[in-house]
Amino acid sequence: MGQITIAVDAMGGDNAPKAVCEGVLLALRDMPDIAVTLCGPEAALKPLLAGSEDVADRLTVLDAPEVISMHESPTLAVRKKVNSSMVKAMLEVKEGRCQAFVSAGSTGAVLAGGILRVGRIRGIDRPALAPVLPGRNHPFLLIDSGANVDCAPEFLNQFGLMGSVYMEKVEGVKNPGVGLVNIGTEEEKGNQQAKAAFALMKAQTAYRFTGNVEAREVPTGDTDVVVCDGFVGNVILKYTEGLASALTGMLKDSILAGGLRGKIGGLLLKPAMRAFKSRMNYEEHGGAPLLGVNGAMVKAHGSSSPLAFKNAIRQARLMVEKDVTGTIRAGLEALTGN
């Protein structure tokens, strides 16, 4: 494959545009097979790119004077702000000048733009956000994590396919197992949505369905792809983030409360805690792919650092290189029998 060109929204995220520009330069220097089209107000971006002469031949700044904020109506903003950094970056993908898109901006706007500006893969009813999360034994993919709060069983079946393709192509998991979040492992458990989805997922042959998975088993990572609607997925995601923070804080409080003995124990535990923190670091994966659209799209964390942006760009590059979109299209034929 030749050079991969990635459109980056320079104005999305809490630390934009400085962290975005720094992350883009890190990515260009680390990945000689990519080019970047950086979309944002040219006058604001140029000073932040000083000293980038070594990668200037692979970096284009596309002037985009408007910005979509976190407080705007996502659909309205994507429709009206055609000169925004986010929409211009998406149109670069839609019109074929770039193969991938990265933004840390409004999640709602990325979702709306993915559907309205980039477009869905034919046969996919709802695109889904699918972050890779740390598990005790292995990382796992959670799909959907918030894009679709109400889902028909057919959507969940499609999520299983898309998640399986991503884990195999991008994360390198051979023949990943796909599980459906439910209140029990038995086939007859759950509400009507879960029961109908189970039947569809069990009957298909496009991916390896491993059955129901209870919420307490999700963090082990033994199920490679965890499927649920966006309401449940967002609850799992936010609870996991909060629990990790709470447990870390509780452990720190206990160490400090232990006096001198606790502090000595804390020092001995420091290497292990550093390794634990590294495993829980979202920056290692970069962002959540938006699967089901006609192009590689990655939604980076709103507070992404330059390192996180670099890894989000690497993630988008891998999605193009491994043809995640094309593989989903091919898998749909087996899923639907058409």
BELVEN-V100083 format. One record per helix or strand. SS is the DSSP state (2 for helix, 1 for strand). FROM is the first residue (numbers start at 1). TO is the last residue. If there is no record, write none. Layout:
SS|FROM|TO, SS|FROM|TO
This chain:
1|4|9, 2|18|30, 1|34|40, 2|42|49, 2|53|58, 1|59|63, 1|66|66, 2|74|80, 1|84|84, 2|85|94, 1|100|103, 2|107|118, 1|120|120, 1|128|133, 1|140|143, 2|153|169, 1|177|181, 2|192|203, 1|208|213, 2|215|218, 1|225|227, 2|230|257, 2|259|279, 2|282|284, 1|287|291, 1|293|293, 1|296|300, 2|306|321, 2|324|336
